[in-house]
């Protein structure tokens, strides 16, 4: 889930931090890509069989191989654009996330039942939605993908914990230009730049977006500490949510009270705070998450393991024989197609770190005017917006049956919007190339 409702909130209230972009704009740039997100999108596409160019690919053992075709195709397109991909895989999830993982498991089990029912009823739309909620990425799929990428001579990083946290760390420290992930909490982990929809197949409907963290904080008129507390109040993977607190309410609370401690002490009735609300641990996790050490040195070469610019500059060579054996012999891909792809891969990697002239010059964005900074107590037309935090100090209605204000941004509406975004994202993965020839 990441941070509940964060991207809609950013696009609505900090538009100067968001830029529509494309792969072509990352020529000569190292991109840290959350591989888990890519795998998830492929599995949704495989489950539903959507997309005009889509085929569900399997080997002679009946194992799904579509994700391998997808990673090969996507990586070649990135290299053609001049980008230098580094794929980061999830490690062990933090213990603080155990509650969210248990909830996901329960929702997944229910979604599997709903999917089968929709299939019996011939309800294609519901099948798509339930597929998005019920797919699983297996350990074997992850290992096969890592094997493919390594033979392609593409850097693979196994994060010690959350992949998006390591992607964010790479961006923050400069070993990568940006973190490419659908999990917007990469911003909480400190990603200087976040890329969403990097592999979109429909730029008009789902454009690739780049979020600049410094511009985001500037337009929201808050510092990083307040941004993290705002995100925790909005709802994260590490805590349950406070009743009746969505993005706008959370932001008003932070603007009024500065931090969660003061919010809980002065603004929110204790009955509204869930039992599972370890906000201090969540805050610490965002600030000091376990990530891959960018300064680690390879004992054999004496060079930094995460010096990706140097790695690509040295024109790495793919394991041609290994790729043919793995894809053609072991997974029954078209030999002719694989040979063409490997030839293209060799050619692209032999170009090293070619950088366009334009990439040497980055125009500094103008300072954001005071009138353009987000004021949560005013609407866009300048009218006063109701301070919705006032009622939070009162005890919740019995059974949580408080009357909903018309048009209020409720948790249900946020969750529905996020689910629609995820389902649209997964459809972008549907257009996979045929690898069987």
C-alpha positions, -999 to 999 in steps of 0.1 A, spaced: 0 0 0 28 25 9 12 57 22 -26 59 19 -37 85 -7 -2 101 -10 1 104 -47 -34 118 -53 -27 143 -25 6 153 -41 -8 158 -76 -36 179 -62 -18 200 -37 19 201 -48 17 200 -86 50 219 -90 68 190 -76 54 166 -103 67 165 -139 54 143 -168 84 126 -183 95 96 -204 122 70 -206 140 92 -231 147 118 -205 169 94 -185 197 90 -210 229 85 -191 211 82 -158 212 53 -134 177 43 -123 172 22 -91 141 1 -100 119 -18 -75 119 -52 -92 91 -65 -69 67 -40 -84 75 -51 -119 70 -88 -110 37 -80 -94 24 -62 -124 34 -91 -147 16 -116 -125 -16 -96 -127 -14 -95 -165 -7 -133 -165 -37 -140 -143 -62 -120 -164 -47 -125 -199 -54 -90 -209 -36 -69 -236 -37 -70 -274 -1 -83 -276 -2 -104 -245 5 -141 -243 6 -163 -212 40 -180 -216 50 -213 -199 78 -238 -203 74 -275 -209 72 -280 -171 41 -258 -170 59 -230 -152 51 -194 -160 78 -176 -180 60 -144 -191 78 -123 -165 111 -133 -180 100 -121 -214 88 -89 -198 120 -82 -180 141 -88 -211 118 -66 -232 116 -38 -207 153 -37 -199 162 -35 -236 138 -5 -240 154 12 -211 189 6 -225 177 19 -259 166 51 -242 201 54 -227 190 47 -192 211 24 -170 188 1 -149 197 -14 -115 170 -38 -102 165 -40 -65 147 -70 -49 129 -71 -15 147 -87 14 131 -96 47 101 -74 56 105 -54 89 87 -69 119 66 -37 121 49 -47 89 37 -81 101 2 -68 108 -2 -54 73 12 -86 58 -14 -106 77 -42 -83 65 -29 -87 29 -30 -125 32 -66 -124 44 -76 -101 16 -58 -122 -9 -76 -154 2 -110 -137 -1 -100 -122 -35 -92 -157 -48 -127 -169 -38 -142 -138 -54 -122 -143 -86 -134 -179 -91 -170 -167 -85 -166 -139 -111 -151 -164 -135 -181 -186 -131 -204 -156 -137 -184 -144 -167 -178 -110 -150 -146 -99 -168 -144 -66 -150 -146 -81 -115 -122 -109 -126 -96 -81 -134 -101 -64 -100 -99 -97 -80 -69 -108 -100 -51 -77 -90 -58 -85 -53 -51 -122 -54 -18 -127 -74 13 -140 -57 50 -137 -67 68 -169 -57 104 -173 -46 112 -193 -78 99 -164 -100 122 -140 -81 152 -163 -84 146 -169 -121 144 -132 -127 176 -125 -109 193 -152 -129 181 -137 -161 192 -102 -152 226 -113 -140 233 -131 -173 222 -100 -191 250 -82 -171 224 -59 -155 231 -51 -118 209 -70 -93 207 -58 -57 192 -79 -30 181 -54 -4 184 -63 33 148 -52 38 123 -32 17 133 -27 -19 119 8 -22 139 19 8 172 8 -8 160 24 -41 154 56 -22 188 54 -5 205 50 -39 187 81 -51 194 101 -19 231 93 -19 236 99 -57 245 64 -68 213 65 -88 194 94 -103 160 83 -91 140 56 -74 115 39 -98 87 23 -78 49 24 -75 54 26 -37 52 63 -29 66 58 6 100 59 -12 97 96 -6 94 90 32 126 70 29 143 101 14 143 94 -24 154 127 -40 134 118 -70 106 92 -74 96 79 -108 61 63 -112 48 44 -143 83 41 -157 71 13 -180 37 27 -190 23 14 -223 -2 43 -225 15 76 -218 -18 96 -224 -38 76 -199 -9 67 -175 20 91 -180 53 86 -165 57 109 -135 87 123 -117 83 137 -82 110 159 -68 113 156 -30 129 191 -24 102 208 -45 75 187 -28 86 199 7 89 235 -6 54 236 -20 39 219 10 59 243 32 71 217 56 104 200 65 112 163 62 103 154 98 69 169 95 64 152 61 72 118 76 47 124 105 21 136 80 25 103 61 23 82 92 -10 99 102 -23 95 66 -19 57 69 12 35 63 21 -2 61 35 1 96 6 14 117 -32 12 116 -50 45 109 -67 69 132 -104 70 128 -116 98 105 -81 109 95 -73 111 58 -47 130 39 -61 166 43 -70 160 80 -35 146 87 -19 176 70 -40 201 90 -31 183 122 7 185 114 4 222 104 -15 230 136 5 208 160 39 202 144 43 165 153 24 133 162 32 136 200 14 169 202 -14 157 179 -21 128 202 -18 149 234 -39 179 223 -60 171 192 -72 135 191 -95 117 215 -77 85 227 -107 64 217 -100 72 180 -64 60 182 -60 23 173 -42 -1 195 -17 -8 168 -2 27 164 36 24 169 42 57 153 76 62 169 89 29 155 74 38 121 91 71 122 124 55 131 120 30 103 115 57 77 145 76 90 169 47 96 157 18 75 180 -11 68 194 -5 33 222 -17 11 255 0 20 266 22 -10 302 23 3 306 -15 5 338 -26 -13 342 -57 -35 370 -77 -19 381 -91 -53 382 -58 -72 387 -33 -44 360 -12 -60 327 0 -46 299 -25 -53 274 2 -59 295 24 -83 270 17 -111 282 45 -134 317 29 -134 302 -5 -140 283 6 -171 312 27 -183 333 -4 -185 309 -19 -210 299 -52 -193 293 -82 -215 262 -105 -212 266 -142 -208 254 -151 -243 258 -189 -240 241 -188 -206 211 -168 -219 206 -192 -248 207 -222 -225 184 -206 -199 158 -191 -222 158 -215 -251 168 -249 -237 154 -246 -202 124 -224 -208 115 -231 -245 118 -195 -258 122 -189 -295 159 -193 -303 157 -169 -332 141 -142 -311 164 -147 -282 195 -145 -304 182 -111 -318 176 -98 -283 210 -109 -271 227 -92 -301 208 -60 -293 218 -63 -257 255 -67 -265 253 -37 -288 236 -15 -262 259 -24 -234 289 -18 -256 280 19 -257 291 24 -221 279 55 -203 271 77 -233 254 109 -220 235 134 -241 248 170 -241 216 182 -225 220 160 -194 251 180 -184 228 211 -178 200 210 -153 180 242 -151 173 251 -115 136 254 -110 124 288 -98 115 292 -61 79 285 -54 60 317 -46 42 321 -13 8 322 -30 15 288 -46 24 270 -14 -2 247 -1 -25 260 26 -46 232 40 -70 257 54 -78 273 21 -94 259 -10 -79 265 -45 -102 294 -51 -89 311 -19 -120 304 2 -115 293 37 -115 255 41 -131 241 72 -106 229 99 -118 193 100 -95 184 129 -118 202 154 -141 172 159 -112 147 165 -108 158 201 -144 145 207 -151 109 214 -161 88 184 -198 80 179 -209 46 191 -198 19 166 -180 46 146 -214 57 131 -206 94 130 -224 112 102 -202 116 71 -199 150 56 -209 151 20 -179 149 -3 -155 141 26 -123 123 16 -130 92 37 -107 62 41 -130 41 19 -128 67 -9 -90 68 -7 -87 30 -7 -111 28 -37 -90 54 -56 -57 36 -48 -72 3 -59 -83 19 -92 -47 32 -97 -32 -2 -90 -56 -19 -115 -47 7 -141 -10 2 -134 -13 -35 -138 -30 -31 -172 3 -15 -184 21 -47 -178 -4 -66 -200 13 -58 -233 41 -84 -230 60 -95 -261 56 -130 -274 88 -150 -267 77 -182 -284 79 -169 -319 
